[in-house]
């Protein structure tokens, strides 16, 4: 009897062990954190652009002078930009601009000119949630930015016969000292270049032209905190400040593929 009981108990133990060995365990699904970027450039876009800067302020006459002697108000500006994707709606970056604007007024008898180097921090918001152009070949972005510019400027009279600068009445950054013109009128000059803070708001249209190439049509209103971009130092009030409108095209190269790949979560079974 003891042997039978022992054998019976032994069979129960083996049966229990086998049952637990073949019974599948329940699996759990876990969502892991997004994969880290493959390289430090993933999500960045770098580009080069060309455009025009048009002066806006109380020294303008609302007429674009295309060709009048040595004067041409549509002057090519150069931009260099770098942006980093944050998500499908937002990205941020920096834009450096080297440019100039010029305008004639008072029936082309007076004029202003400003040459500048500018650096601004930019923020882009996509109105169609496609800032990385992964959901389609087009994006419409609202742009905001702020930064500073180093500039030199001058306010001058025009010689109508030779269609050239006659007398520089006042200037910033040209190394000129105070003097008097032929009529004995005092001419004010600031020898060194000046720094002006500025901000901008604009609308950019982006078009995907290749796997990693994007063409942007950029338009923005730039407002400075200076009244000396015109070079007219007889102005006293800073309101309205000197501003300009920028329009142009820029071609960017995007590193790292799509934003969905950069931030794609992985699934794991346990």
Helices and strands as residue ranges (DSSP letters): H 2-22, E 29-31, E 44-56, E 76-85, E 90-105, E 110-126, E 138-159, E 164-172, E 179-180, E 186-187, E 189-190, E 194-208, E 213-224, E 243-254, H 259-262, E 267-269
